[in-house]
Amino acid sequence: MNDVSKKVRALGLCSGGLDSQLAGLVLRAQGIEVHWITFETPFFSADKARNAAGKLDIPLIVENITETYLEMLKNPSAGYGKHMNPCMDCHSLMFRLAGLRMKEDGFDFLFSGEVVGQRPMSQTKPSLRYVEKHSGFDGYIVRPLSAQLLPESIPEREGLVDRSRLLDLSGRSRKAQMQLAKEYGITDYPTPAGGCLLTEQVYSDRLRELLAHDPNPSEAALELLKCGRHFRLPGGAKIIVGRRQADNNFLQKYYNSRTDTLIRLSKLPGPLVLVPEGSDAQVIRLAAAMAVGYSKAPKDSAADVQVVSPGETEVIRVLGLRPEDFKRLMI
C-alpha cells in the first residue's frame, strides 16, 4: 500500500515503557521507518527510553526541555492532576516539540503508545483530543495501539499507514499488551508506574515552595528538590541537609563552588549540608549547628565543622542544635 519509491518515516514519543515499544514495533511491522524522540527534565529522565531504543535498535533523539517545560508548568491551561502534574498540557507540549522535529527532519507523522482509557485523566478520548488539538499537529498523530477506536488520522487516510493492521486496545488491563510483547519477543520491560516526580506529593510541595521564592529556578535547584531535608529560613535562605550517604553524594554532585556554601563535619560522621547561593555568617553558623545536630556527635555538644564558601574554606566550632529545635523550618 505504501509508495515503494518513498520510505514512510514516523517519529514517536517514547517513554521507554511497554506501550511505547509495542507502538513502534506495530508500525515497523508495516515497513515504516520508525524513530523515537524523548524529552528529559529534572522531573523525568530519558533512561528508560534509552534502554528501550538500544534493545529494539530504534534510533532515539533525546532533548532536554527544562526551560520550556518550566514555563508551561507555572500555568498549565488544563490545570494540574492530584499534585503538580500538568499531564494534558505536558503531552501537548511534547507533541508540539516532536512535531517541530518531524517537520525539520522530514518525518511523515507522529505516533505514541497511548491506549484509550488506560489512564483515567490523560488517556480518555476527550483528553487525547485535547492534546492533539493543542499540539499544533492535529491529524498527524497516530496511536497504533488504539487507532481503530479513534478518528482516522491523515497518515491513515493518505495510505501511509494501513489502518486495518492497527489495534483497538482500551482500558487498564495489560493482558493484550503482554500477549503482544510475547509475540514480538519482548520479555523485559518496565512496570507501568510513572516516573514523573510531579505526580509525587513531597516533590510537588517542595517545588511549589521553591517557585514561590524563585519563579525562575536553575536546573540544579530543581534537581536538589529530590533529596535530603529542606529548610527555609525567615529571611529567605535555604538549607538542605543530607539524610544518608546517597543524599550526601547527590548534594556534592549539584554543589556549585562558585555560588554555594558546603558544610561537613571535620572529624565525625554526619550529613553534608548545602546552602544554595550561600548566605550571611549567621545563617552559615545555623546550618553548621544543624549539621552537628544530625550527626553522631553527643547531644548538646560542640564539634568542628568545615565550611567551604566561594573563595575560602574555614573550620568553625559550633554547638549542635537538636532537630526538634528547627523542625518548624522544614519544608
N, C-alpha and C positions, 0 to 999 in steps of 0.2 A: 504493500500500500504506500510506503514511503518512496519518494523520488530517489532512486539509487544514485543519481548524479550529485545529490547533495545530502551529506550526512546530517541527520537531525541531532541537535545538541541541546541538552537540558541541564539547567543549573538548579540544584536542590538545596534547600535549607537542611542542614544536618545537625542534629543534637548528639548523634552517636548511638542513640537508643535503637531498639529492635525495629520500631516502625520506620525510622529514617532509613535503616539498612534495607528493609523489605521494599520500600518505595523505590529506592534506587535500582534494586535488582529486578523488580517488575518491569520497569521501563527499559532496563538494559536487555531484558529478555526479548524485547521487540526490536532490538538492533539499534536502539537510541544510544548515542554517546552521552554518558552520564558524568557530570562533575558535581561536586558539592561545595557549598560555602558555609562557613560557621563564623560566629561572632563571639568575641570574648570581652569581658569587663571584669572588674573586681567582684561582681555579683554572680558570675557564672564563668566557667572555663571551657576551653576547647579540647580538653584532654580526651573525653570520650569520642569526640568526632575524629580526632587524630588516630585513635586506636582503631576505630571502625574503618576509616579510609585506608589505613595500612593493611588491614586484614582482607578487605574486599578489593583492593587495588583500584580505588576510585580517587581520582585527583581531587585534592582539597585546597580551598582558598581559606585562609584564616585572617580575619580583620579585627583589630582592636577598635571598639566604637565607644569607649568610655565617655568621651566629651559629648558626643551627640546623644548618647543614651541618657546621660545625666540631665540634659535639658528637657528631654521628654518626661523623665521620671518626676521632675518637680511639679508638673501639672498635666498628667495624662488625661486626654479628652474623655475616655471611658471610665476614669477613676481607677481605684485600686481593688484588689481582691481582699482577702482577710487581713493581710498585713500591708507591705508596701509594694506588692507585686502588681504591676500595670499590664497584666497579661495580654489584653487585646491590643493595646497601643504598642506594646513590646513587639508582638507578632507583626503588626502593621509596619513598624519601623524596619524590622528585619527584612520583610518582603520588599519594602521600598529600596533599601540599600542593595539587596540582592538584585532587584530589577535594574538598578543603575549599572551594576556589574554585568548583568545579562546583555544590556544594550552595548556596553563598552567592548565586551569580549565576543559578541556575535552569537550568543546562545539564542535558541528559538523560543524557549518558555521556561517558567519556574515550576518547581514542584516541592512537595513536602510530604512527610509521613503522617500527617494529621488524620485522625479517624473520627468520624461523626459520632458524637455522644460519649467519647471516651473521657473527656474532662467536662464536668458539669457547667463550668463557667466559660471556658475559652474554646471549646470544640463543639458547641451546638451549631446548628445550621445558621441561625442569626449571627452568632459570633464569627463564624468563618466568613460570612458575607460582609460583616463589618470590616474585618481585617483586609479582605480583598479590595473592598471599595476604597478604603483609606490608604492602601499601599501605593496607589497611583498606577497599578498594573492590572486593573480589573479585566478579567477574561483570560489572562495569561498565566494563571496559577492552576496547576493540575495536582490533584490529591489522589494518587493512584490507588490507595487502599480503600477509598470511599467514593471514587469518581462516579460510579453508577447510581449513587444516591444524591448526587449534586447536579446542578445545571451543566450542560455541555460547555466545555471551555473552548476558546478559539483554536488552540492547537488540535483538539479532537475534531472540531468542525472542519478544519482545513486538512485533515488527514495526516497530520504529523504524528498523531498517536492513535492507536487502534483502541477505541473506547470499549469494544467488546472483550478485550483482554485485560481491562482494568477491573477492580474489585468493588464489592459492595459491603465492606465491613462496617459495623457500627456497634456502639455500646462499649461497656467497660471490660467485658470478658476478653481475655487474650488467647483463648484456645485456638482461634483461627490463625492468629499470628504465629503461635508456637508451632502449629502444624506446617504453616508455610515456611517457617525457618528450617524445620526439619527437611522439607523438600529441597530447599536451597543449600542444605549442608551447613547451616549456621548453628553451632552448638554452644557458643559462648557469647552472651550478650548481657548488658547491664540490666538491673531491675528497673521497672518503670518509674521509680521515685524520681522526683525533680532534680535537684541540684542547684536550684536558684536560691541564693541567700535571701532574696526579697520575700520569699514565702515564709521565712522564719521570724518568729517574734523578737528574739533577742537582737538579731542583726538589724531588723527594721526599726526597733526602738532606738538603737544607737544611731542609726542613720538619720532618723528624724531629728534627734537631738543635735547631731553634727550639722545638719543643714540649717537649723535654727541659729547656729553660731557662725557658720561659714557657708553661704549659699553656693560657693564655687570651690569645693574641697579638691585637694590634689588626689591623684590616683593612689598615692601612698596612704593618705588619710583614710580612704575608703577600704584599702586592704587591712589597715590596722584595726578596723572595727571587728575583724574576725577573731581576735584573740585577746586573752588577758582580762583584767578587771579595769574598767574605765571610770574615771572620776572627773567631775567638772567643778572647779573652784568658783566661788562667788565672783571673782574678778575676771573670769573667762578662761583662765589657763586650764589645760587638760593634763592629766597624769594617767599613764597606762602602766599597770603592774602585771608582770607575768605570773601565771598560776602554776606553771610547770615548765620543764625544760623545753618542750616543744614551743611554748609561748616565748620563752627567752630567745630561742633561735629565730622565731618569726620577727620579734621586735628588733633583733640585731640586723636582720635582713633589710627591714624597711627604715632603719635609723638613717637619718641624713646628717652627716657630720658637719655640714655647712650651716645647719639651722637648728638642730635639735640638741637636747641635753640627755645624756645617757648616764644612768646611775646603777652601780652594782656594789655589793659588799666586798670589802677588801680581803677579809680572811675567813668569812663564814659562808656556808651555803645559803642561798636566798634568791629572791626574784630579781630579774632585770627590770628596771623602771625607766620609762621613756617619758620625757616632757617634750611633745612636739612643738617646734618653733621656740623652745626654751622659755624662760621667764625670769623674774627677778629673784634675788637671793632668798627672800622669804619663802617663795614657792618651791625653790630648789631644796631648801632645807626641810620643808614639809615632805616633799617627795622622798628625800633621803630617810626621814623618820618613818615613812610608810614602808620603805624597803626593809628597814630593820624590824619593824613590827611584823612583817610577813615572813621573816627569816627564821633561822634556827637559833637566833640569839635569845638568851634568857629574857623572860618577860620584864618589861620596865627597865631594861639595861641599855647602855650605850654601846655603839660599835663604830668602827672605822668604815667609811663609805667613800668609794671613788666616784667623783663627779667629772664627767667628760663633757665639756661645753665647747662650742666652736672656738678654736684657738687656744684652749687651755684645759689642763687636767689638774685636779686638786683632790686631796683626801681630807674629808672633814669627819669629825666625831660627833655623832648625834644620838640622842636618847630615842629609843624606839617608841612609836605610838601603837597602841593596841588597835586592831582592825575595827572594833566596835566604836572607837572614838571618831572615826571618819567615815563610817558606813553611810551616813546621810548624804555624802557627796557622790556616792556611786550612781552611775547611770544605769 
